Amino acid sequence: MKDTNIYRISDIQKAYKCSYSEAFKARLLLFFISDNVNELEEMLMGLKEKTT
């Protein structure tokens, strides 16, 4: 996992007015996306090609 100060739970809570547990889950999702951005981009491009 990358630097944990990038996505602070308190900042997510303030921005989205959500509970601690929701912000925690959102932070995990943000880390997953940032750690796997290349693979996710390839998957999305593959889906786009199938629909066009």
N, C-alpha and C positions, 0 to 999 in steps of 0.2 A: 504494500500500500504506500501511497505517496505521502507527502507532508500533510499531516492531519490538521494543520492550521488553515489550509486552503478553504475547507468547508467546515466552518464552525457551526455546531448545532444551534447555538443561540442566535446566530445570524439567520439560519434557515427558519427558525421559529418566528423571528421578527418579520422576515420577508413574506412568509406564507401564513402567518397567524395559525400555527398548528401546534399540536402537543409535542412533548419531548420524544415520545416513541415514533411519531410520524416523521419528525425531523431526523431522527436517528436512521430510520429506514431510507429516507430520501438521501442522506449522506452516503450510506452504503451503495445506493444506486448510482450516485454521482461518481464515487470512486470506481465502481465497476465499469461505468461508461468511459471514464478517463483512462483506465488501465487497458481497456480493450477497444479503443476507438478504431484502430485499423481493421480489426476483424468485423466490428459492427458496420463499418462503412462498406466493406466488401459484401456483407449480407444484404444491406439495403440496396446496393447497386444491382445485385443479382435479382432482387424482388422487382426493382424498377424495370429491368430488362424483360422480365416475364410478363409484365403488365402492358408493355408497349408493343 
